[in-house]
Amino acid sequence: MSTVSRRGFFGLTAAGAALAASEQVRAAPTATASELSSLTRDAQPISADEHGARLARVQGLMQQQKTAAFLVEAGPSLEYFTGIRWHRSERTTAALIPADGRVVVVTPYFEEPSVRETLSVPADVRPWKEDESPFALLAGALHEHAAGPLAVEPTTRLFIVERTSKAAASAPSVIPGDDLIRACRMHKSAAELALMQAANNVTIAALRHTHRRVEAGMSGADILALMVSATQALGGSHEFTLVLLNEASAFPHGSIKPQQVHAGSVVLIDTGCSVHGYQSDISRSWVFGSASPRQRELWDTVKRGQELAQETARAGVAVGAIDRAVRDFYEQKGWSRDYGLPGLSHRTGHGIGMEVHEAPYLVRNDTTPLEAGMCFSDEPGLYIPGEFGIRLEDCWYMTEKGPRLFTPLAKSLDEPI
C-alpha cells in the first residue's frame, strides 16, 4: 500500500470532490492559453545504461562499507536502480541487491510479466505463488551472498524486513540504507535534469492556462479540474494539485472547509506532475480582482524571500544556511521566530527528483553542503491564520557556477505566471 502525504491527501480529496550538460537543460517555453499540445514528446526515459551505472555505483559503495546486500521494496528507489515501476500492496515485490552479483527480484507469480516490462538491468526474477512466501525467497537470496549486514532502503515496510530476517537461517544484522540512497539519488545526472525540466515546463504552462480561466464563483474543485486537464494535455502525468482559496490559503496544505472565488480572494495553487518518473512542484499565488495593500505587501515579501534563497545558494554552503537567510529577513520584518505563526511555519524548501520530497531539506539545522546536481524547491511562504497566506514556489538545481531555476520566479502580483 502506497503512502499519501498530507499534501497528496488534500489533492486527492479535492479530486474526489469534483548537465555535464546542465547548460543543455531547456528553459520553460512561453505558451498561450490555446497551446495545450504535448511538451514532452521528445522527453527520453532513463536509459538501461544509466540504470546499470547506478547499480554499479551502489554495489561499489556497499563493498566499501562491507555491506552484504541492500533490500529495496517497490517504489522510487527500486525504479531508480532497476527500472522496475511497480506499486506497493499486501503482495510483496522487492529486490535484493547484493554487493557483488546479479540483482534478485521477488514478485508475485502472476505479476512477473508486468514487472519484467520495465526491468532494465540483468536480474534473477524469482516469482512466488499465492501459497508461497516471498520472504523465504528473499532470505534464500541473502544466504547466497557473503555474510555481512543487510542494508534496508528507508521506506521499506517493517513487516518485510522482519519476516525476511525471521526466514533467514541466521538473522542478519540490519542497518539503515539512508546513506546509500543519499549518495546515489541526491545528485542528478543530465538525463534526470532534462526530465525535471520537461515536468516543470508542463506545470508552468498548465498554471498559465488555468490562471486565465479562474472566474468568480469557482470552487477549488473547479480550478483543480482545469489543472488536471491542462497538465495531461501538455504531456505530464498529473501528481497533485492543492487549490487554496481565501482563509484556506493560510493552511500550507489545505483545509476541508469549502471556499469559492470572489472579489479580493487569494488564490493559491500548489501543483506538480511527473515525466518518466521525475517530478515538478510549483506554487503561484494571486488575488482575484483588486489586491489590498496588505495582500500586495505580503506577496512582495515572499518574492524577496525567494530571491534571497537563490542569492544564498553557493557551492559548499550548508543547505540550512538558505533557510536561515530567509528566516532572518522575515523576522527582521516582524514575522514570528522559530517556525511560528504568523510567518513561515515550514522549511524554505525540499529536495526533489523522483519524489516530490527528497533529502536534503532547506531547513536551518541541515548541514549538507550544496553540490552540483542537487535539486530543490524554493518556497518561503508566509501565512496569517484567519486571513490568508502567500506561497511562491519554483524548483532549481545547483551547478558549479551557482543555482539555476527550472522556471523563472513570478514577476509580480499582477503578473504571477
C-alpha positions as CSV (number, residue, x, y, z in Angstrom):
1,M,0.0,0.0,0.0
2,S,1.5,3.3,-1.0
3,T,1.7,6.2,1.4
4,V,0.0,9.5,0.8
5,S,1.4,12.8,2.1
6,R,-0.8,15.5,3.7
7,R,-0.3,17.5,0.5
8,G,-1.3,14.4,-1.5
9,F,-4.3,13.8,0.7
10,F,-5.9,17.2,0.2
11,G,-5.1,17.0,-3.5
12,L,-6.9,13.6,-3.7
13,T,-9.8,14.9,-1.6
14,A,-10.3,17.8,-4.0
15,A,-10.1,15.5,-7.0
16,G,-12.8,13.3,-5.4
17,A,-15.0,16.3,-4.9
18,A,-15.2,17.3,-8.5
19,L,24.2,18.8,-17.3
20,A,28.0,17.7,-17.7
21,A,25.3,19.3,-19.8
22,S,23.4,21.3,-17.2
23,E,23.5,24.2,-19.8
24,Q,21.7,22.0,-22.2
25,V,18.6,21.9,-20.0
26,R,15.9,23.8,-21.8
27,A,14.1,26.8,-20.3
28,A,10.4,26.7,-19.9
29,P,8.7,27.8,-23.1
30,T,6.0,30.5,-23.3
31,A,2.7,29.0,-24.2
32,T,-0.6,30.8,-25.0
33,A,-3.8,29.6,-23.4
34,S,-4.8,27.8,-26.6
35,E,-1.5,25.9,-26.9
36,L,-2.2,22.7,-25.0
37,S,-0.3,20.2,-27.2
38,S,2.2,17.9,-25.6
39,L,5.5,19.4,-24.4
40,T,7.0,16.0,-23.6
41,R,7.2,14.2,-26.9
42,D,11.0,14.5,-27.0
43,A,11.5,13.5,-23.4
44,Q,13.6,10.4,-23.1
45,P,13.3,8.0,-20.2
46,I,16.4,6.9,-18.2
47,S,18.4,4.5,-20.3
48,A,19.3,0.9,-19.4
49,D,23.0,2.0,-19.4
50,E,22.3,4.7,-16.8
51,H,20.3,2.2,-14.7
52,G,23.3,-0.1,-14.9
53,A,25.7,2.6,-13.9
54,R,23.5,3.4,-10.8
55,L,23.6,-0.3,-9.9
56,A,27.4,-0.4,-10.2
57,R,27.7,2.7,-8.0
58,V,25.6,1.4,-5.2
59,Q,27.4,-2.0,-5.3
60,G,30.7,-0.2,-5.1
61,L,29.6,1.7,-2.1
62,M,28.3,-1.5,-0.4
63,Q,31.7,-3.2,-1.0
64,Q,33.5,-0.2,0.6
65,Q,31.1,-0.4,3.6
66,K,31.3,-4.2,3.8
67,T,27.6,-4.5,3.4
68,A,26.3,-7.9,2.2
69,A,23.1,-6.7,0.4
70,F,20.6,-4.0,0.1
71,L,16.9,-4.7,0.4
72,V,14.7,-2.4,-1.7
73,E,10.9,-2.6,-1.8
74,A,8.8,-1.4,-4.8
75,G,8.8,2.4,-5.1
76,P,11.1,5.1,-6.5
77,S,14.3,3.6,-5.3
78,L,13.5,0.2,-6.9
79,E,12.8,2.1,-10.2
80,Y,16.0,4.2,-9.7
81,F,18.3,1.1,-9.6
82,T,16.4,-1.4,-11.7
83,G,13.9,0.4,-13.9
84,I,11.0,-1.5,-12.3
85,R,7.9,0.7,-12.0
86,W,5.7,-1.0,-9.6
87,H,3.2,-0.2,-6.8
88,R,3.1,-1.4,-3.2
89,S,0.4,-3.7,-2.0
90,E,0.0,-6.5,0.5
91,R,1.8,-8.7,-2.0
92,T,5.5,-8.1,-1.7
93,T,7.6,-7.0,-4.7
94,A,11.1,-6.2,-3.7
95,A,14.7,-6.6,-4.8
96,L,17.8,-7.8,-3.0
97,I,20.8,-6.0,-4.4
98,P,24.0,-7.9,-3.4
99,A,27.3,-6.2,-3.0
100,D,28.5,-8.3,-5.9
101,G,26.5,-10.2,-8.5
102,R,23.1,-10.1,-10.0
103,V,20.0,-8.4,-8.5
104,V,17.4,-10.8,-7.2
105,V,13.8,-9.6,-7.8
106,V,10.9,-11.2,-5.9
107,T,7.4,-10.7,-7.1
108,P,4.0,-12.5,-7.3
109,Y,3.9,-15.2,-10.0
110,F,1.1,-13.6,-11.9
111,E,2.8,-10.1,-11.8
112,E,6.1,-11.3,-13.2
113,P,5.3,-10.4,-16.9
114,S,4.3,-6.9,-15.9
115,V,7.3,-6.4,-13.7
116,R,9.6,-7.6,-16.5
117,E,8.2,-4.9,-18.8
118,T,10.2,-2.2,-17.1
119,L,13.1,-4.2,-15.7
120,S,16.2,-2.7,-17.3
121,V,19.2,-4.4,-15.6
122,P,20.3,-8.1,-15.6
123,A,18.4,-9.7,-12.7
124,D,17.3,-13.1,-11.4
125,V,13.5,-12.8,-11.1
126,R,12.1,-15.3,-8.5
127,P,8.3,-15.3,-8.6
128,W,6.2,-16.6,-5.7
129,K,2.8,-18.2,-5.9
130,E,-0.1,-17.3,-3.6
131,D,0.6,-20.1,-1.1
132,E,4.3,-19.4,-1.0
133,S,6.4,-16.9,1.0
134,P,8.3,-14.0,-0.7
135,F,10.3,-13.6,2.5
136,A,11.7,-17.1,2.1
137,L,12.9,-16.2,-1.4
138,L,14.5,-13.0,-0.1
139,A,16.1,-14.9,2.8
140,G,17.4,-17.5,0.4
141,A,18.9,-14.9,-1.9
142,L,20.6,-13.3,1.1
143,H,22.0,-16.6,2.2
144,E,23.8,-17.0,-1.2
145,H,26.0,-14.0,-0.6
146,A,28.8,-13.4,1.8
147,A,28.0,-12.8,5.4
148,G,27.5,-9.2,6.5
149,P,24.9,-6.6,7.4
150,L,21.7,-6.2,5.4
151,A,21.1,-2.5,4.5
152,V,17.4,-1.6,4.1
153,E,16.0,1.2,1.9
154,P,14.5,3.7,4.3
155,T,10.9,3.5,3.1
156,T,10.7,-0.3,3.0
157,R,7.9,-1.5,5.3
158,L,8.9,-3.1,8.6
159,F,7.0,-6.3,8.1
160,I,9.1,-7.1,5.0
161,V,12.3,-6.7,7.0
162,E,11.1,-8.6,10.0
163,R,9.7,-11.6,8.0
164,T,12.8,-11.8,5.8
165,S,15.0,-11.8,8.9
166,K,12.9,-14.4,10.5
167,A,13.0,-16.6,7.4
168,A,16.8,-16.4,7.2
169,A,18.9,-19.3,8.6
170,S,20.7,-16.9,10.8
171,A,19.2,-13.4,11.4
172,P,21.2,-10.8,9.6
173,S,22.4,-7.6,11.2
174,V,20.1,-4.9,9.8
175,I,21.4,-1.4,9.1
176,P,19.7,1.7,7.6
177,G,20.3,2.2,3.9
178,D,19.8,6.0,4.0
179,D,23.4,6.8,3.2
180,L,23.3,4.6,0.1
181,I,20.2,6.3,-1.2
182,R,21.6,9.8,-0.5
183,A,24.9,9.1,-2.1
184,C,23.2,7.9,-5.3
185,R,20.0,9.8,-5.7
186,M,20.9,13.2,-4.3
187,H,23.0,14.3,-7.3
188,K,21.0,14.3,-10.6
189,S,22.5,13.4,-14.0
190,A,22.0,15.5,-17.2
191,A,19.3,13.0,-18.2
192,E,17.5,13.4,-14.9
193,L,17.7,17.2,-15.1
194,A,16.2,17.1,-18.6
195,L,13.2,15.1,-17.4
196,M,12.7,17.5,-14.5
197,Q,12.9,20.4,-16.9
198,A,10.2,18.8,-19.0
199,A,8.0,18.3,-16.0
200,N,8.4,21.9,-14.9
201,N,7.7,23.2,-18.4
202,V,4.4,21.3,-18.3
203,T,3.4,22.6,-14.9
204,I,4.1,26.2,-15.5
205,A,2.2,26.1,-18.8
206,A,-0.7,24.4,-17.1
207,L,-0.7,27.1,-14.4
208,R,-0.7,29.8,-17.0
209,H,-3.6,28.2,-18.8
210,T,-5.6,27.9,-15.6
211,H,-4.8,31.3,-14.2
212,R,-6.5,32.9,-17.3
213,R,-9.7,30.9,-16.7
214,V,-10.4,31.4,-13.0
215,E,-13.8,33.1,-12.5
216,A,-15.9,34.4,-9.6
217,G,-17.9,31.6,-8.0
218,M,-15.5,28.8,-8.9
219,S,-14.7,26.3,-6.2
220,G,-11.4,24.6,-5.5
221,A,-12.6,21.5,-7.4
222,D,-13.4,23.6,-10.4
223,I,-9.9,25.0,-10.6
224,L,-8.4,21.6,-9.9
225,A,-10.3,20.2,-12.9
226,L,-8.7,22.9,-15.1
227,M,-5.2,22.0,-13.8
228,V,-5.6,18.3,-14.3
229,S,-6.9,18.5,-17.9
230,A,-4.2,21.1,-18.9
231,T,-1.4,19.0,-17.3
232,Q,-2.5,15.9,-19.1
233,A,-3.0,17.7,-22.5
234,L,0.5,19.2,-22.1
235,G,2.0,15.7,-21.7
236,G,2.5,15.4,-18.0
237,S,1.3,12.8,-15.6
238,H,-0.7,14.8,-13.0
239,E,0.5,14.1,-9.5
240,F,-1.2,16.6,-7.2
241,T,-2.9,20.0,-7.1
242,L,-3.8,21.9,-4.0
243,V,-6.2,24.8,-4.6
244,L,-6.3,27.0,-1.5
245,L,-8.8,29.9,-1.5
246,N,-9.3,32.8,0.8
247,E,-8.7,31.9,4.5
248,A,-7.6,28.3,3.4
249,S,-4.5,29.8,1.8
250,A,-3.2,30.3,5.3
251,F,-3.1,26.5,5.7
252,P,0.1,25.3,3.9
253,H,-1.5,22.0,3.0
254,G,-5.1,23.0,2.8
255,S,-8.4,23.0,4.7
256,I,-11.5,20.8,4.4
257,K,-13.8,23.9,4.5
258,P,-15.3,24.7,1.1
259,Q,-14.3,28.0,-0.4
260,Q,-15.3,29.9,-3.5
261,V,-13.6,32.6,-5.6
262,H,-14.9,36.2,-5.1
263,A,-13.5,39.7,-5.4
264,G,-10.4,40.0,-3.3
265,S,-9.9,36.2,-3.0
266,V,-6.3,35.0,-2.6
267,V,-5.9,32.0,-5.0
268,L,-3.0,29.8,-4.1
269,I,-2.3,26.8,-6.3
270,D,0.5,24.3,-5.5
271,T,0.8,21.6,-8.2
272,G,3.1,19.1,-9.8
273,C,3.3,16.5,-12.5
274,S,5.8,13.8,-13.5
275,V,7.5,13.0,-16.7
276,H,9.0,9.5,-16.9
277,G,9.1,9.4,-13.1
278,Y,10.6,12.8,-12.5
279,Q,8.7,15.5,-10.6
280,S,7.8,19.2,-10.7
281,D,6.5,21.3,-7.9
282,I,5.4,24.9,-8.5
283,S,3.2,27.2,-6.5
284,R,1.6,30.5,-7.5
285,S,-0.5,32.9,-5.5
286,W,-2.5,35.9,-6.8
287,V,-5.6,38.0,-5.9
288,F,-8.8,37.7,-7.9
289,G,-9.8,41.3,-8.7
290,S,-8.1,44.2,-6.8
291,A,-5.5,43.4,-4.2
292,S,-5.4,45.1,-0.8
293,P,-2.2,46.9,0.3
294,R,-1.7,44.1,2.9
295,Q,-2.0,41.4,0.3
296,R,0.4,43.2,-2.0
297,E,3.0,43.7,0.7
298,L,2.9,40.1,1.7
299,W,3.3,38.9,-1.9
300,D,6.3,41.2,-2.4
301,T,7.9,40.0,0.9
302,V,7.6,36.3,-0.2
303,K,9.0,37.2,-3.6
304,R,12.0,38.8,-1.9
305,G,12.3,35.6,0.3
306,Q,12.6,33.5,-2.9
307,E,15.3,35.8,-4.3
308,L,17.3,35.6,-1.0
309,A,17.2,31.8,-1.2
310,Q,18.7,32.0,-4.7
311,E,21.3,34.6,-3.7
312,T,22.4,32.5,-0.7
313,A,22.8,29.2,-2.6
314,R,26.5,28.7,-3.5
315,A,28.6,25.5,-3.8
316,G,29.8,24.3,-0.4
317,V,27.3,26.4,1.6
318,A,25.2,24.3,4.0
319,V,21.7,23.9,2.7
320,G,20.4,25.1,6.1
321,A,22.0,28.5,5.5
322,I,19.4,29.2,2.9
323,D,16.6,28.6,5.3
324,R,18.3,30.8,7.9
325,A,18.9,33.7,5.5
326,V,15.2,33.8,4.5
327,R,14.0,33.4,8.1
328,D,16.3,36.2,9.3
329,F,14.9,38.5,6.7
330,Y,11.3,37.7,7.7
331,E,12.0,38.0,11.4
332,Q,13.6,41.5,10.8
333,K,10.3,42.5,9.2
334,G,8.4,41.4,12.3
335,W,7.2,37.9,11.4
336,S,7.3,35.1,14.0
337,R,10.6,33.5,15.0
338,D,11.4,29.8,15.1
339,Y,8.8,28.5,12.5
340,G,6.0,30.2,14.4
341,L,2.8,31.9,13.1
342,P,2.0,34.3,11.6
343,G,5.1,33.8,9.5
344,L,7.0,31.0,7.7
345,S,6.0,27.8,9.6
346,H,7.6,25.3,7.3
347,R,11.1,24.9,5.8
348,T,12.2,27.1,2.9
349,G,12.4,24.1,0.5
350,H,13.0,20.4,0.0
351,G,15.0,18.2,-2.3
352,I,13.1,16.9,-5.3
353,G,13.7,14.3,-8.0
354,M,11.8,11.0,-8.4
355,E,9.9,12.0,-5.3
356,V,8.4,15.4,-4.6
357,H,10.1,15.5,-1.2
358,E,13.6,14.1,-1.0
359,A,16.7,14.8,1.0
360,P,18.4,17.1,1.6
361,Y,16.0,19.7,3.0
362,L,16.3,23.5,3.2
363,V,15.8,23.6,7.0
364,R,18.1,25.5,9.2
365,N,19.7,22.6,11.0
366,D,20.6,20.6,7.8
367,T,24.4,20.9,7.4
368,T,24.6,19.1,4.0
369,P,26.9,21.1,1.7
370,L,25.5,22.3,-1.6
371,E,26.9,20.4,-4.5
372,A,26.4,20.4,-8.3
373,G,23.4,18.2,-9.3
374,M,21.3,18.7,-6.2
375,C,17.7,19.8,-6.8
376,F,15.4,21.8,-4.5
377,S,12.2,23.7,-4.3
378,D,12.3,27.4,-3.3
379,E,9.1,28.1,-1.4
380,P,9.4,30.5,1.6
381,G,5.7,31.2,2.1
382,L,4.1,33.5,4.7
383,Y,0.8,32.6,6.5
384,I,-1.6,34.7,8.6
385,P,-4.1,32.3,10.3
386,G,-7.7,33.5,9.9
387,E,-6.8,35.8,7.0
388,F,-4.7,34.4,4.1
389,G,-1.3,33.1,3.0
390,I,1.0,33.6,0.1
391,R,3.3,30.9,-1.3
392,L,5.5,31.2,-4.4
393,E,7.5,28.1,-5.4
394,D,9.9,27.3,-8.1
395,C,12.4,24.4,-8.4
396,W,16.1,24.8,-9.1
397,Y,19.3,22.8,-9.3
398,M,22.8,23.5,-8.2
399,T,25.7,24.0,-10.6
400,E,29.4,24.8,-10.0
401,K,28.5,28.4,-11.0
402,G,25.5,28.7,-8.8
403,P,21.8,27.9,-8.7
404,R,19.7,27.6,-11.9
405,L,16.0,27.8,-11.9
406,F,13.8,25.4,-13.9
407,T,11.1,28.1,-14.2
408,P,11.5,31.9,-13.7
409,L,10.4,33.4,-10.5
410,A,7.0,35.1,-10.7
411,K,7.3,38.8,-11.9
412,S,4.7,40.5,-9.7
413,L,1.3,40.1,-8.0
414,D,-0.2,41.4,-11.2
415,E,1.8,39.0,-13.4
416,P,2.2,35.9,-11.2
417,I,2.9,33.5,-14.1
